[in-house]
Amino acid sequence: MTATVGQVLADADAELFWERGYLRVAQVFSQEEAGELKRELDRLIGEWANRESAWTGPWRQAYMDQETERAGKFAGMHDLQYYSAAWARAILHPRLVDVLVKVLGPDVEFHHTTMHVKVPETGMPFPMHQDHPFYKHDDGRFIDVLLHLDDTNSENGEIRFLEGSHRGGPLQHITETAEGPCSPHLPVDEYRLADTVAVPAKAGDVVLMTINTVHGSDINRSSQPRRLVRMGYRHPHNRQTAGQSLGRPGVMVAGNRERREGDQPFRTE
């Protein structure tokens, strides 16, 4: 499912997003903008990122052979906007904000950015999961925006979705094994990449998904990195209860944060 962004999305596109749980919007960022962000991302990878990031758990044996499993890594980093003015501008991009207003409503709060870069040839797959376990919220008014800085396809591990899976709300994930804690993921015998819809994208495209949409991706088998950055946005009254960036207010990118009874101004010390 693909939409072409103009001033705003069509009503039908927004409705399909909430029906299916995902939407690709073509060329929200121009090729020049995507190129600048890619250069900045490469700088951050070299200076700041953890290039030995890895998801743990027994799912690894189901997704990778032994040799790939030993080598499988990705480059990870949070909150790129704290390290780069280009990425600070990206979270407020007018065309992106137009899309978010159409699907989320007039009031939109930024939450976080996270780098997901699959290294060449052994770039780690991601098991089937929802994003809810990583930053739990009271309701589904949270959208993850996957900004693509490289073209993606089956060779380098494009994003894949279990259509309509968000409608069931948060699912119970595996977070413990006999060996100890592991990265949240869904049972591999019940949730399979083979049952998903592949959503390849071009550099400059964004792919939207809800916080409860089940998704995953395969290994990067290509000779080039697959660069992707997740940007999270929510309704300002969607309360977070656990996980990444808990308790941290986000920048309002559209509309207002209306004061409710009992709300206090954010602390400044």
C-alpha positions in Angstrom: 0.0 0.0 0.0 1.6 3.3 -1.2 0.5 6.9 -1.0 2.0 9.9 -2.8 2.2 12.8 -0.5 1.1 16.3 -1.5 -0.2 18.8 1.0 -2.0 16.0 2.9 -2.9 12.4 2.4 -6.3 11.5 1.0 -8.9 10.4 3.6 -8.9 6.9 2.0 -5.1 6.6 2.6 -5.5 7.5 6.3 -8.4 5.0 6.6 -6.4 2.2 5.0 -3.5 2.9 7.3 -5.7 2.3 10.4 -7.3 -0.7 8.7 -4.0 -2.4 7.7 -1.6 -1.0 10.3 1.0 0.3 7.9 1.4 2.7 4.9 4.2 3.6 2.6 4.3 7.3 1.5 6.6 8.0 -1.4 9.2 10.8 -1.4 8.3 12.6 1.7 12.0 13.6 1.8 13.6 14.7 -1.4 16.6 13.0 -2.8 18.8 15.9 -1.7 17.4 15.8 1.8 17.7 12.0 2.0 21.3 12.3 0.8 22.2 14.9 3.5 20.6 12.7 6.2 22.5 9.6 4.9 25.8 11.5 5.1 25.0 12.6 8.6 23.9 9.1 9.6 27.2 7.7 8.3 29.1 10.3 10.5 27.1 9.3 13.5 27.8 5.6 12.9 31.5 6.4 12.8 31.5 8.7 15.8 28.7 7.6 18.2 26.8 4.5 17.2 27.2 1.0 18.8 28.2 -1.0 15.7 28.0 -4.3 17.7 24.3 -4.0 18.6 22.4 -7.3 18.5 19.0 -8.7 19.4 19.2 -11.7 21.7 17.0 -14.7 22.1 16.3 -18.2 20.7 14.6 -16.8 17.6 18.2 -16.2 16.2 18.6 -20.0 15.4 15.3 -19.9 13.5 16.3 -16.9 11.3 20.0 -17.5 10.7 22.4 -20.3 10.1 25.2 -20.8 12.6 27.8 -18.8 10.8 25.5 -15.8 10.1 24.2 -16.0 13.7 27.7 -15.6 15.0 28.4 -12.6 12.7 25.0 -11.0 12.7 25.1 -7.4 13.9 23.5 -4.0 13.3 24.5 -0.4 14.1 22.2 1.1 16.7 21.8 4.5 18.3 19.0 6.6 19.9 18.0 10.3 19.6 20.0 11.4 16.5 18.5 14.9 16.9 20.8 15.5 19.9 23.9 15.0 17.7 22.9 16.5 14.4 21.1 19.6 13.3 20.1 17.9 10.1 18.3 15.2 12.1 16.7 17.9 14.4 15.2 19.4 11.2 14.1 16.0 10.0 11.8 15.3 12.9 9.9 18.6 12.1 9.9 18.1 8.3 6.8 19.9 7.0 5.7 17.2 4.6 6.2 14.5 7.2 4.1 16.6 9.7 1.4 16.9 7.1 1.2 13.1 6.9 1.2 12.7 10.7 -1.6 15.2 11.2 -3.7 13.4 8.6 -3.4 10.0 10.3 -2.9 10.9 14.0 -4.9 14.1 14.4 -4.2 17.8 14.8 -2.1 17.4 18.0 1.2 15.4 17.4 4.1 15.0 19.8 7.5 13.8 18.9 8.8 10.9 21.0 12.2 9.5 19.8 14.5 8.5 16.9 16.4 5.2 16.7 19.0 4.2 14.1 18.5 0.8 12.4 21.4 0.0 10.1 21.9 -3.5 8.8 25.6 -4.1 8.0 26.5 -5.7 4.6 26.2 -9.4 4.0 25.4 -10.4 7.6 23.1 -7.5 8.7 20.9 -8.9 11.4 17.3 -9.8 10.8 14.6 -8.6 13.2 12.2 -11.2 14.6 8.4 -10.7 14.5 7.4 -8.3 17.2 5.5 -5.2 18.0 7.2 -2.0 19.2 4.8 -1.7 22.2 7.1 -3.7 24.5 9.9 -1.2 24.0 8.0 1.9 24.9 4.6 0.9 26.3 1.7 3.4 26.0 -1.9 3.4 27.2 -3.4 3.3 23.7 -2.7 2.8 20.1 -2.3 6.5 19.2 1.5 6.1 18.5 3.0 6.0 15.0 6.4 4.8 14.1 7.8 6.4 11.0 10.5 4.4 9.2 12.6 6.9 7.1 14.4 5.0 4.4 17.8 6.3 3.3 18.5 3.4 1.0 16.3 1.6 -1.4 15.1 -1.7 0.2 14.2 -5.0 -1.3 14.3 -8.7 -0.4 18.1 -8.9 -0.8 18.8 -6.3 1.9 16.0 -6.9 4.3 13.0 -4.7 3.6 10.4 -4.2 6.3 7.5 -6.8 6.4 4.1 -6.5 8.1 1.4 -8.9 9.4 -1.5 -7.0 8.0 -4.2 -6.0 10.5 -2.3 -7.4 13.5 -2.5 -4.1 15.3 -6.2 -4.5 15.8 -5.6 -7.1 18.6 -3.7 -4.6 20.7 -0.5 -5.4 22.6 0.5 -9.0 22.5 2.5 -11.0 25.1 6.1 -11.2 23.9 8.9 -13.6 24.9 11.3 -11.7 27.2 12.8 -14.5 29.3 14.5 -17.8 28.5 16.2 -20.4 30.6 19.5 -18.5 29.9 18.0 -15.2 31.2 16.4 -12.1 29.7 16.2 -11.7 25.9 15.0 -9.0 23.5 11.2 -9.0 23.2 9.9 -11.1 20.3 6.9 -13.2 19.4 6.9 -17.1 19.1 8.6 -18.0 15.9 6.2 -21.0 15.3 3.2 -18.7 15.5 4.5 -15.6 13.8 6.4 -16.1 10.6 8.1 -13.8 8.2 6.6 -16.0 5.4 3.1 -14.8 6.3 3.9 -11.1 6.1 3.5 -8.5 3.4 6.8 -7.1 2.1 6.9 -3.3 1.8 10.0 -2.3 -0.2 10.7 1.4 -0.4 12.9 4.0 -2.0 15.3 6.4 -0.4 13.3 9.4 0.8 10.1 7.3 1.3 8.6 6.8 4.8 6.8 3.7 6.0 4.3 4.3 8.8 3.1 1.7 11.2 1.2 1.6 14.5 2.9 0.7 17.8 1.0 -2.5 17.8 1.6 -3.7 14.2 3.5 -6.9 14.1 6.5 -6.7 11.8 10.0 -8.0 11.1 12.7 -8.2 8.5 15.2 -10.6 7.0 19.0 -10.6 6.8 20.9 -8.0 4.7 22.6 -10.3 2.1 23.7 -7.4 -0.1 27.2 -5.8 -0.3 25.9 -2.5 1.0 24.4 -1.3 4.3 20.7 -0.8 4.7 20.1 2.5 6.4 16.8 3.2 8.1 15.8 5.5 11.0 12.7 5.1 13.1 11.0 8.2 14.3 8.2 7.9 16.9 5.2 10.2 17.3 2.2 10.1 19.5 -0.9 11.9 20.6 0.2 14.1 23.6 -2.4 12.5 25.9 -1.3 9.0 25.1 0.4 8.2 28.4 3.7 6.2 28.4 4.0 3.6 31.2 7.4 2.0 30.5 10.4 1.8 28.3 12.5 4.0 26.1 12.3 7.8 26.9 9.9 7.2 29.8 9.0 10.5 31.5 10.7 12.7 28.9 8.4 15.3 27.2 8.6 15.5 23.5 8.5 18.5 21.1 5.1 19.3 19.8 5.4 19.1 16.0 1.7 20.0 15.3 -1.1 21.5 17.3 -1.1 21.9 21.1 -0.7 20.1 24.3 -4.0 20.9 26.1 -3.8 21.1 29.8 -6.0 18.6 31.7 -7.1 18.6 35.3 -4.1 17.8 37.5 -1.4 18.5 34.8 1.6 20.5 36.0 4.2 22.3 33.9 7.3 20.3 33.1 10.1 20.6 35.5 13.0 22.8 34.3 15.7 21.7 36.8 
